[in-house]
Amino acid sequence: MKRWAPIKYRGFYDISRTFLTETGNQTFLFDCSFNDKEDEYAEAYKVYLMPELDEKELGGSWQDLRAKATRLLGEIPTSEIEFDPTLRQQVNVQALSRFGF
């Protein structure tokens, strides 16, 4: 069953490469970083459990946002993440069930 949740994102190349979403009372960061050495994006998102963030923390660059994470949950291949048709507004958070959410 699909469970849609809104996203806030930074970085877009074919898909949203770094985004935050909330489900229940939890906030998650999906981070698909660019690999300078290989000159391409990773094929998986690293998924982090995040603390509550205020608008000041979300302003500007998100490059170091993962440093605020309470923990790394694991990885999900980008091919397994389903976005809404715009690729910029919502994500199906059902993929988080592999981490117990």
C-alpha positions as CSV (number, residue, x, y, z in Angstrom):
1,M,0.0,0.0,0.0
2,K,1.4,3.4,-0.9
3,R,1.9,6.0,1.8
4,W,2.6,9.5,0.3
5,A,4.3,12.2,2.2
6,P,5.5,15.7,1.1
7,I,9.1,16.4,0.6
8,K,11.5,19.4,1.0
9,Y,14.4,19.0,-1.3
10,R,17.8,20.4,-2.4
11,G,19.6,19.2,-5.5
12,F,17.8,17.9,-8.5
13,Y,19.2,15.9,-11.3
14,D,16.7,13.5,-12.9
15,I,15.2,13.1,-9.4
16,S,15.4,14.9,-6.1
17,R,18.9,14.0,-4.8
18,T,18.6,15.2,-1.2
19,F,15.3,15.5,0.5
20,L,13.5,15.5,3.8
21,T,10.2,13.8,4.5
22,E,8.1,13.2,7.6
23,T,6.0,10.2,8.5
24,G,4.4,9.8,11.9
25,N,6.4,11.9,14.2
26,Q,9.7,11.1,12.5
27,T,11.8,13.1,10.0
28,F,14.0,11.4,7.5
29,L,16.8,12.6,5.3
30,F,17.4,10.9,2.0
31,D,20.9,11.8,0.7
32,C,22.1,10.7,-2.8
33,S,25.5,12.4,-2.9
34,F,27.5,13.2,-6.0
35,N,30.7,11.2,-6.3
36,D,33.4,13.5,-7.7
37,K,35.8,10.6,-8.4
38,E,33.2,8.8,-10.5
39,D,31.7,12.0,-11.8
40,E,28.1,10.8,-11.1
41,Y,25.5,10.4,-8.4
42,A,25.3,7.4,-6.2
43,E,22.8,4.7,-7.1
44,A,21.3,4.6,-3.6
45,Y,20.1,7.1,-1.0
46,K,21.6,7.0,2.5
47,V,18.6,7.3,4.8
48,Y,19.1,9.1,8.1
49,L,16.7,9.6,11.1
50,M,16.7,13.3,11.9
51,P,15.9,15.3,15.0
52,E,13.3,18.1,14.8
53,L,14.7,20.8,12.6
54,D,13.8,24.5,12.5
55,E,13.5,26.7,9.4
56,K,16.9,28.3,10.2
57,E,18.6,24.9,10.0
58,L,16.9,24.2,6.7
59,G,17.9,27.6,5.1
60,G,21.0,27.6,2.9
61,S,23.1,24.6,2.0
62,W,22.2,21.1,3.1
63,Q,25.7,19.7,2.4
64,D,26.3,19.1,6.1
65,L,22.7,18.4,7.2
66,R,23.4,14.7,7.6
67,A,25.8,15.6,10.5
68,K,22.7,16.5,12.5
69,A,21.2,13.0,12.1
70,T,20.5,10.9,15.1
71,R,21.5,7.8,13.2
72,L,22.1,6.3,9.8
73,L,19.3,3.8,9.0
74,G,20.8,2.3,5.9
75,E,20.5,2.6,2.1
76,I,17.7,2.3,-0.4
77,P,18.5,2.2,-4.2
78,T,17.2,5.2,-6.0
79,S,15.3,2.9,-8.3
80,E,13.1,1.8,-5.4
81,I,12.0,5.3,-4.4
82,E,8.7,6.4,-6.0
83,F,8.0,10.1,-6.4
84,D,4.9,11.9,-7.5
85,P,4.7,12.7,-11.3
86,T,6.6,16.0,-10.7
87,L,9.4,14.2,-8.9
88,R,9.5,17.2,-6.5
89,Q,6.5,17.2,-4.2
90,Q,5.8,13.8,-2.6
91,V,7.4,10.5,-2.1
92,N,6.0,7.1,-1.3
93,V,7.4,6.4,2.2
94,Q,6.5,2.7,2.1
95,A,10.2,2.0,1.4
96,L,10.9,3.1,5.0
97,S,9.2,-0.1,6.2
98,R,12.4,-2.0,5.7
99,F,13.8,0.1,8.7
100,G,10.7,-0.5,10.8
101,F,8.9,2.8,10.0
